[in-house]
Amino acid sequence: MDLLAHLEAYVATVDENGFSRAADRLGIAQPLLSRRIKTLEEHFGGLLFDRSRRQVTTTEFGVLLLPYARDVLERAERLRQAARAARGARVHTVGVPADCDAGALGRLIRSGADRGFTLGVRELPPAARASGLDDGSLRYALVRVAPENARLRVPLGLASSDTPRPAAGRGRPRTVHLEDLRPRREASDPVGELPFAQPLLLMEEDQVPYLRDRLARAVARAGLPEGVVRPADAAASALAETLAGRARLLCTEPFARRHAAAWTPLADASLHRGYDVGAARDGHGGTGTPGWLVTLLAAAVGAVPAPPGVPGPGAAVDASARLAARG
């Protein structure tokens, strides 16, 4: 027996002085309400209502139990309120890359608060974000996947100290092929050694197996010297080397622009970043990611719209989330 539901039927019948009005108040059929009252009477071993008259009246036994029934229902409601407050106070941690836009992450936290979610963000490398979902230390995370299988695609390019040149006859910036990075022999020294190619620095976010393998093959096809691709120890030192003109940095356009570096997109889209928004399993074994969260995370990492025919991250997102993503 659902004791709370049966007590609600009992108290509602007392308050409304009748089965029909009590059933309407609870939004249930009158026969169901009557069965609940009868079950409760059998459970307590006494009649709660006198049905012998035209109007239902509460028996002496029913009047005696009434304040206890109300107390149980009031305590149950306070318990539900406490549970709602506890859920709202719980911090849902979101694992994100280290090069996310801070303003977009601020809008993410604020949007969560508007919806009753207390969100916190943690900058973590790709492997730590994936393991955080598995062990429950993260509620949501941006998980690296191959760009062709990704819910969110983020173009990668090369940051440098050079001034970007537009493509011939067009207003948009040109793309860069890895072949373009091959050192060229000067015409005045045709038999001299080739100059050393600038290192291509890889930030921790891009030191993932699928990208390392693809980049190694692309570098070999492009005829670049062995060892030209190097892992960066830290973003700050990699940026310093790049802005000093001693290296090129593989990164996203927003990251390069925030640090006043020139940026040219890679022509090979298979070397771009791909993300999915993962969610840890809840207590009932299910997962779920709100659409507004996906939209705001897309803005934080600089994701571009999905190709035609592929559902984008905001396909089923309300207008307020779209506006929040734009700031």
C-alpha positions, 0 to 999 in steps of 0.5 A: 500500500502507498500509505501517502497516497491513501492518507492524501485521499483520506485528508482530501475527503475530510477537507472537501466533505465528499468523495467526488470533490476529493477525487477532483482535487487529487486528479483521480477517479472517484472509484479509485479514491473510494478503494483507497479509503476502504483499504486505509480503513482495513489497514487501521481496523476502523471506519473513517467515514459514515456512509449511511447518511446522504452526506459523508461524515467523518467518524469519531475514529476518523476525527481521532486519526486526522491530525496524525495523518496531516502530520505525516503528509506535512512531514513528507512534503518537507522531506520532498522540499529538502530533497529538492534543495539538496539536489539544487545545492549539489555541484554538477562538475563539468570537465572542459579543455584548458583553452576554453573561453572564460566568458563562455564558461561564465555564461554556462555557470550562470545559465545553469543557476537560472535553471536550478543547477549549480555548475562548476567547471574543471580544466582537465586533459582529455584522458582525465575527462573521460575517466572522470565520467567513469568514476563519477567525479564529473557529471558532464564532460567534453570528450574527444572523438574523431571529428567525423564522428563528433557532435561538435567539431572545432577547426584547428590551425596553426598559430604564428607570429606572421601576419595572415595572408588572405587567399588570392581574390578572396576576402577570407583567410587562406588554409594551410597544408602541412606541405606548405611548412616544408623548408625551401632552398634559397635560389641563391644557394641551390646546393646548400642544406635545407633550412630547419623547419620550425617545430610544430607544437602540440598542446596537451589537449591535442595529445590524443592517440587518434590525432597523434597517429593522423598527424604523424601520417600527414607529416610523413606524406608532407615530407616534413623532417622527422621530429618536427611535431613536438609536445608542448610542455605548457601553453604559456611557454608554447605561446611564447615560442610561437609569438617569438617566431621560433615555432608554430602552435596547433590550436583553435582560432579563438585561443590564438586570437585571445593571445594576439597570434596570427592563425591559419586553419588547417586544410585537412579537416580530419586533423580538426578536433571532435567532441561529444558531450558525455554525462555520467550515469545517474543513480538509476543507471541512465544518462542525459545531457540538457540541450542548453548545456551542449549549446553553451559548451559548443560556444566555449570550445569554438565549435562550428556549425555541423555540415548539412544533414548532420544535427547540430548541438542546438537542434533542439535547444530553446531560444534563451540558450541560443542567446546565452551562448552568444552572450 
